[in-house]
Amino acid sequence: MPKQTQPNLTWHKALGPNELPEGRVKTVTLGVDSICMTHHYGQYAALDNRCPHQGGPLGEGSIENGFLRCPWHGWDYCPLSGKPPGGYDDGVKTYPIRVREDGIYVGIQEEAPRVRTVSDVMIQTMINWGVKWCFGMVGHSNLNVAEALRLQEQAGGLGYIGIRHEGAASFACSAYGKLTGRPAACLAIAGPGATNLITGLWDANVDRAPVLALTGQVSTQVLGRHNFQEVPLDAAFGKVAQWSQTVFSNSAHSELMSLACKSAMLNRGVSHLIFPDEVAGVAKPEGQADTPDGRLPQLDITPPHDSLSKAVSMLSEAERPVIIVGHGARFDMIAVTGLAEQLNAPVLTTFKGKGLIPDTHPLGCGVLGRSGTPIASWFMNESDVLLVLGASFSNHTGITPKKPTIQVDSDPLMLAKFHKVDCPVYGEISTTVQLLMDGLNNSAGIDQRPEIAQRWKIWRAEKDSRKADDRGEGVNSAEIFAALTDEVPDDAIVAVDVGNNTYSFGRYFECQRQSILMSGYLGSIGFSFPAALGAWAATQEDDPRFKGRKVVSVSGDGGFGQYLAEFNTAVKYGMNITHVLLNNCNLGKITKEQRAGNWPAWQTSLTNPNFAAYADLCGGKGYRVGRADQLKPALAEALECEGPSLVEIISDEELI
């Protein structure tokens, strides 16, 4: 071969002296370049590893009849010059080589400065809007977006968590949004990667959590032609995304990302951006990233005078007012607690609102409804007016329509959504509560604190009596959640799943200052552990509400089985998460429902591994508990672990 000379070359050792046999090819990576090395008729050559037609990896091909054959579509090239036979001009780039005593060297030109792309502009805009985390899976149709994310992670602009299943990414984002009120992003490829996001995105949609979904898409020139992994993503995401847009080469790129972020934050839902493969890498050297300056309104909405006056009148005349708070009031509890103390009003929560007021607070009554305590239902039934803040009136909660009701919400569509209420109040909760306090002056109902204390005494005695139940088939739920109440840090973030384990959590676990995360309206099995990944991300930020807090997740064996591979994700990133797993080898809630319907239990039994051993195999720490006296020591040790830990509890499916 003629001697090749090029300026600004860096010489990289590609092969040892006898590493590549005659007639063979091999892929090597030199810096960021992927090279196909060939050995043909005693000569070595270095070719671009990417076939110019479909991108096939030539280093995975073979030399047949004197030609290097592309492994994807069979096109031939000269193994030394890279030129195809027949006089075609679609050859492969070659690199200069030097054969030295210690091996074969390839000359690589100094890398040209990277040109800013559409993805760079949009990801920088996303970060400017306060997005700090992306959960996702890198793949062939999102590589340009992934490169923009990689550079931002390298520069400290955001954190990236590579998950094992895209559903875990969207659940993690949903939980992060519920906890913080801010969006995180999830990344997936076209086709199956994007569709795998949908369940977690529906969870965010129905529970009003802000999320950004970033999905790849096939190139625009083959779009609509039933290309490999082509799915019409705008249609597939049609109901789950309250805002969705395909990115084109001539789009206003920073503006699109700004609208996506703004819509997710203000509509408290899913925004979706679709990146066709080639568009995401289009050069945009002069592109400017947008910021949220001047783009967001103040949200402290003052309620109309008439509805506020009516609410003040109803509360001032009440002797036994009761406050019910839902998940929508989670950022307003300082004001809400102040009003409760002024009114002497018991505070009940929906299940999604569990823990918004400590169960040890003199006015705290726990959860109302199917997953709740008899304390909460008793005070609702004894009330003469209900003040409902940020709650949705779901049938699971069971807020009675028979009592005079004031409902406050910042979303007018949530007011009187299921049935009429006596006084719907459109306003931001903290603002409205402060105005109620001002209008009430010193008005208060009777002091119900002694009754609350007595009701808690009765319920705690009942829980203690249930701890003694033992059929010899595992630990009962009253015992499990009593131990968790004692051992879980008062300020932990606790993600729970669905099923009997979650009903028992609502009923038995007593909250202090813990934040509780759950799949509320969707009720999706498998939520808890991916949610813990999202919660952990929030604890790594400087936000004093979450920084450094312990993350705990609780599930049954059915729920953990859906995303158990994500335990490896927790190990990879050193996440300080403790998972508590109730193992009864059964989908217990479904078994219970089958029997309640006079059907036999069918296809609800589970065959499980030793989950504690699995945690050890993944590189975490596993504990197995078969008796009640082992609970507290195992929990205490697991909670002290640095990194992920798992406590597997053999539980009784009947004693829930």
C-alpha positions, 0 to 999 in steps of 0.5 A: 500500500502507498505510504499515507501521510496526514497531519495532526495524527495520533498513533494508537496501538490497535493490535499485538504483533500476532493478534490478528490471523491472516484472512480475519477481521476484528473490531477495535476501539481507539479513542472514540473511533470504532475501527475494522482491522483486516489482515489480508495477503500478509498486509494489515489495514484499518477501515471505518467500522461502519458500513456506509449503507446501513451502519453494519459493523464491518469488524463482525463480517468476514473475508470471502473470496478476497472481499470483506463482506458486510454482516448486515446486507452482504455488500463487498469491499476490498479488505485493504483499500475499502473500495467496493468491486464494480467501480462503485463510489460508496467505499469505506474510509481507511486510516493510515497504519504503521507496522512496528515490532510491538504491534500494529498502529493506526493514525487517528486525526485529532478530533474536530471540535464537537458541533452543538446539536438539536439535542444539546440545545434541548437538554440544556433548556430542560436543565435550565427549567430545573430538571435534575435527573433522567432515568432511562435506557440508551439505545440505537434510536436515542443515541444523539439525545443520550450523548447530550445527556452524557455531556451534561452529566459529565459537566455536573448538570444532571444525574443519569440513572440507567435502569434495567426496564423502561417501566422502572424509569417512568415509575421512578419519575412519577414518584419523584414528581409526587415527592418533589412537585418537580419533573424528572425525565425518562429516556427510551428508544422508539417502539418497545422502549417507548411503549414500556414507559406507558404504565409508569406514565399513566401512574403519573397522569392519574396521580397528577405528577409532573414527568418528561418523557423523551423517546427516540423514533425512527428516521423521518425518511422511513416514518410511516413505512412500517420500519423496524421498531416503528410505532406511531408514538403520538397516537400511542401516548395520546391519552397518557401525555397531556402535551406531546410533540415530535421534534423536526429539524426546523422546529423551535427547539428550545421553545419546544422543550420549554413548553414541555417543561411548563406543561408538565409543571403547570398541568401536573402531568406527562409531557412527551417529546419524540426525537426522530433519529437523524433530527436529534443529531442535526447541527445547531451551532448557534442554538440558544437554550431557553430559560423559565424566566418570565414563563411561569405565573404565581400560583397562590390563587386567592379564592373568590370572596363569596365562597370564602365567606360561606366557608368561614360561616360554616366553620364558625358555626360548627361544633365538631368540624373535621379536616380531611387532607389529600395528597394535593395538600402535601406542600401546605401542611404547616398552614393546615395544621395551624388551622386544625389547632385553631379549630380543635379539628381532628385531621384525617388523611386519604391513603395517598395523604398518609403521614401528612400529619403525624399519628402522634399529633393530638389532632391526627387520626390516621387514614380514612377509608379501606386502608385506614383506621377506625379512628378516622372513620369514627370522627368523620361520622361524628362531625357536623362539617367537613373541610376537605383540602386537596382530596379527590373523593375517591370511592377508596377513601369514602368521604361521606356525601351526607355531611355539610362539606367545604372543598378547597382545591387549586384545580377547578375541575376537581371541585365537586367532581363526583357529587355536589358539595355545599361550598366549593372553594377555588383557591391555592390551599395555603393561601385559602387556609390562611384567609380562613384563619383570619376570617374565623378569628378565635372561633373554634369547635369543641376540643376533641383531643381527649376523644382522639386520644381515647380512640387511639388507645382503643385501636392500639390495644386492638393492634397489640392483641392481633400481634399475638396471632400465630398460625405457624405459617409466617409472621402476621402483619400487625407484628411486621408493621409494629416493628417497622413503626419502631425501626424506620427513621421518623423522617424516612421516605417510604414507597409502598406497593399494592395488595394486602401488604399495602392495606396492612401498611395503611392500617397498622404503620404509624407515621411520624414525619415520613413521606409516603409514596404510592401508586394511588389511582392506578394502583399498579403492582410493582410500583414501590421499588422503582419509586424508591429509585426516584425518591433516592434521587431526590435525597441526593439534591441540596433541597433541605426537604429531602437531602440525606433522608433514608429511603424505604420501600415495602412490597409483597413478593408479587410486586417485587417480582415485577422489577426485581432486576432494578435491585442491580440498579440500586447496587450499581449506583450505591443507593441507600435503599432498604426494601422490606418484602413480605413473602407469602408465595401468593398474590394474597389480595387477589386470592382474598377477592376470589374467595369473597366472590365464592370462587376458588383461589386460582393461579395466584400462587407464586414460586419464589427464589430466596430473595435475601440470597438474591440481594446478596448475589446482586451485591447488596445485603439480604436478610431473611426473617421467619419469626417475629423475634427476628424482625427488629434486629434484621430491620435495624441492621438493614437500615444501617447498611450503606447501599441497598439492603433487603429484608425478606419476611415470611408472612402469613397470607391470612393474618393481614 
